[in-house]
Amino acid sequence: MKTLQIAQVNIARMRGALEDPVMAGFVARLAEINALADGSPGFVWRLQTPEGNATYLRPYDDDRILFNLSVWKTVEDLRSYVYRTAHAEVLRQRDDWFEKFGAPVVTLWWVPTGHRPSIDEAKKRLAHLQEIGPTAFAFTFRNLFPPDEDYVRSIDWSSFEPCPAA
């Protein structure tokens, strides 16, 4: 039995408010893409509001930044969903809806099975990647770090605010 799973956070700055016509194509696909994730092999969990998505969460001062956080059984499962499903179609259209960020917007990290990362944890991991680059603490698809149970056990999990949705 695997004792580690892969967590991911991604952010994007919208070209307008969710209600703005420029975002209509994205909003129209949101429920479909979330349902696809929920039913995908290896999907474990995603942060969501009672509405079933995270589009109205605003963990940054910039109200146009969307925040997505999920956990998957393996990197391969996550990669397959991101690049080999209808999600890839949406990804190819991202420039229609989202501005260029100028910094990494996707971060991966290993978590113990059953752990639900919080917004605080995800923000700290993304900031680490943006400031320091890929390490075992925060990495990317391009710069993967292998699962390391000893490293994960060494993390002070109390340094992160708990996930209220867990």
N, C-alpha and C positions, 0 to 999 in steps of 0.2 A: 504494500500500500504506500502510495506517495505521501510524504509528510509536508511537501511544499507545493504551493500553487502560485500562479503568476497574477499579480495585480497590475492594472494599468490605469493611468489617468491621461486624459487629453483635454486640451482647452482650445478654444477658437474665438476670435473676435468677430462678431457679426457685422455685416455692412450696414445694418439697420436694426431697429427693434423687431422682435418676433412678429409683430403685427404689421410691419412694413411690407409693402408689395415685393421688395427685393428679396425677402426671406420666404416668400410663399412656396417656392419649389422645395426648399428644405423642410418647412413645416409640414407640407403635404406628404412627405416620405417618412416623417419621424416615427409614427406609430408602427408602420411596416418594418422599419429597420430595427426598432427596439424589440418587436415581436420576433424578428429573425434572430437577433442575439439571444433572446430568452430560450429559443428552441434549438440553438446551435449546439453541436457536439462539444462537450467540454465547458460549456457555460456554467458558472457557479452562482454569481450574484452581481447585481448592479445597483448603484445608489439611485434611488428614485423617490419622488414625492408621491403623495396619494393619487396624483393624476397619472402616474405610471411612467414618468420620465424625470429628468433632472434639469429641464430647460429653464425653469423658473428659480433655480438656486443661483445665488449671486455671491460666491465666496471671495470675489475680488472687488475692489472699489470701482472698477470699470463695469458698468451695467451691461455692456455688450459682450462680455466674456462668458461663453457657455462652458460648462464643466461636466465632464463625463468620467465616471469612475466605475471599474468593474473588476471581477476576479474570475479567472479561468483555470481549468485543470492543468493545462500545459501551454507553453509558448506556441506550439504547433496548432493547437485548437484556436487560440486567439488569432494567429496569423492567417489561418484558413478563413475565419469569419471576416477579418478585415479586408483581405485581398482576393478571396475566391468566392464571394457571395454578392448579392445585390448591394451590399455595403460598399463594395469597390466602385460601383457606378456612382454612388453618392460622393465617395471620396474624389473621384475624377472631376466632379462638378464643384468642389469646395471653393474654388476661386470665384464662382458666381455669388456665393453667399458670405464668404469670410475673407477678411483682410490678411495679408502676409504679416507674420508676427515678428520675425527677426530674431527669434530665439526658439529653442526646442519647445514643442507643444505636446509631445507624447513622452511619457515616462513609464518604464516597466520596473518591477521589483518583485522579489520572492517574498511570500508570506506563508506562515504556517497554515495548514489546512484548517478551515473553520474561522480564520481571522477575517474580519471585515474592516478594511481600512477606512479611516475617517477622512473628511475633507482636509483637516489639519495635517494629517500624515501625507496625503497626496500632494498638498501644496508644498510641504517641506521637501519632499522627494523631487518634485519638479524644479523647485528653486535650486536644489543641490545640483541637479543635472545642468541647469542653465548657468550656474556660477562656476562649477568645478569640472563638469564633463562627466562622461560615463564612469561609474564605479559600481561595485557590488550593491551599493545603497540605492542607486538610481541609474538605469541604463536604457538603451533603445533597441529596437529590432536590429539595427545595423551593428550595434556594439553590445551584443548579448553577453551576459555573465551567466555561467552555469549555476544550477541550484547548489547552494552551499548551506547545509543544515547548521554547521558550526557557526558560520557568520550570522545566519538568521537568529540563532539562539543567543548570540552576543548582543543583539539590539535591545536597547532599553525602550520597550514598547510603552512604558508609562510616560515617555517624553512627548507622546502624541495625545491630543484630546481624543476621547473615544468617539466611535461612530454612533450617532443617535439612532440610525436606521438599522443597526445590527441587532 
